[in-house]
Amino acid sequence: MPVIVTRPQEIDRKLHRIILEAKEKGFPNSTVFAAYLNKIKATEFSYQREDETRISKVSIIERFITFAQAIKLLNNNLKPSGTKKSLKDLGAFQNRLSNLVIQYLDSHFSSISDIKKCANILLQEKPPKVPTIKNVHDKLQNPPSLREFKDSVRIISKLRPKAFMLKSRPVFIIDGILKG
């Protein structure tokens, strides 16, 4: 699969960095791992504020590590799953990541078709409701946590943009809203 061009701070890049670091070093728990990424000032966890580059807090980085475990990129011992090629090569990693996220959503009764059905139902209600991530999440039965759902939908919308099509119109996430 060719590399999908994303910004260095996008979620796929954060998860790729987590996997690469987990492969190289052993960490006793996610907090120590997150503190390490914070300490080395990993670019993927940087952001700009007031003309200054800052690094995300340990608790924010730890959330991404926990998400990587939830979708089975990392096992409970914080070791990466998958082949060396699927870990190192960004295009192969993005393909593996999108496959794992789809499996994760399916296992939580939140398949792509379920998400599209919920968005369509919201649009057809009287009066129509905006299919925000939260509104779609609320319509699903037994979905993952809202945070993990948001991250999952962001990944799929970036790596498989054609996955979210409603009535032959692409649906994109803009400011937390699925828009066609």
Residue pairs with C-beta under 8 A, 6 or more apart in sequence:
1 91
1 92
1 94
1 95
2 91
3 90
3 91
3 94
4 12
4 91
4 94
4 158
4 159
6 12
6 13
6 158
7 13
8 43
8 44
9 43
9 44
9 45
9 46
9 47
10 158
11 64
11 151
11 154
11 155
11 158
12 93
12 94
12 97
12 155
12 158
12 159
13 44
14 44
14 45
14 64
15 64
15 67
15 68
15 73
15 97
16 44
16 90
16 93
16 94
16 97
17 37
17 42
17 44
17 45
18 33
18 37
18 64
18 65
18 68
18 73
18 74
19 68
19 73
19 74
19 80
19 87
19 93
20 87
20 88
21 33
21 36
21 37
21 42
22 33
22 74
22 78
22 79
22 80
23 79
23 80
23 87
25 36
26 78
26 79
27 33
27 36
27 78
29 78
30 62
30 65
30 66
30 69
30 78
31 58
31 62
33 62
33 65
33 78
34 58
34 59
34 61
34 62
34 65
35 58
37 45
37 61
38 45
38 55
38 56
38 57
38 58
38 61
41 55
42 55
45 55
45 56
45 60
45 61
46 53
46 54
46 55
46 56
47 53
47 54
47 56
48 54
63 147
65 74
65 78
67 147
67 148
67 151
68 74
69 75
69 76
69 78
70 104
70 144
70 148
71 97
71 100
71 101
71 103
71 104
71 152
72 81
72 100
72 103
72 104
73 80
73 81
73 82
73 96
73 97
73 100
74 80
74 81
75 81
80 87
82 96
85 92
86 92
86 93
86 95
86 96
87 93
94 159
95 159
97 155
97 159
98 155
98 156
98 159
98 160
101 152
101 155
101 156
102 111
102 112
102 156
104 144
104 148
104 152
105 111
105 112
105 115
105 144
105 152
105 156
108 142
108 143
108 144
109 140
109 141
109 142
109 143
110 140
110 143
110 144
110 149
110 152
112 156
112 163
112 164
114 140
115 136
115 140
115 153
115 164
116 164
116 165
116 166
116 171
118 131
118 135
118 136
118 139
118 140
119 131
119 136
119 166
119 171
119 178
120 166
120 167
121 139
122 128
122 129
122 130
122 131
122 135
122 136
122 139
123 129
123 131
123 166
129 135
130 177
131 171
131 177
131 178
132 176
132 177
132 178
133 146
133 149
133 150
133 153
133 173
133 176
133 177
133 178
134 146
134 176
136 178
137 143
137 146
137 149
140 149
143 149
144 152
150 176
153 173
154 173
156 163
156 164
157 163
157 164
157 172
157 173
161 170
161 172
162 170
164 170
164 171
164 172
164 173
164 178
165 171
166 180
167 180
169 180
170 180
171 178
171 179
171 180
172 178
172 179
172 180
173 179
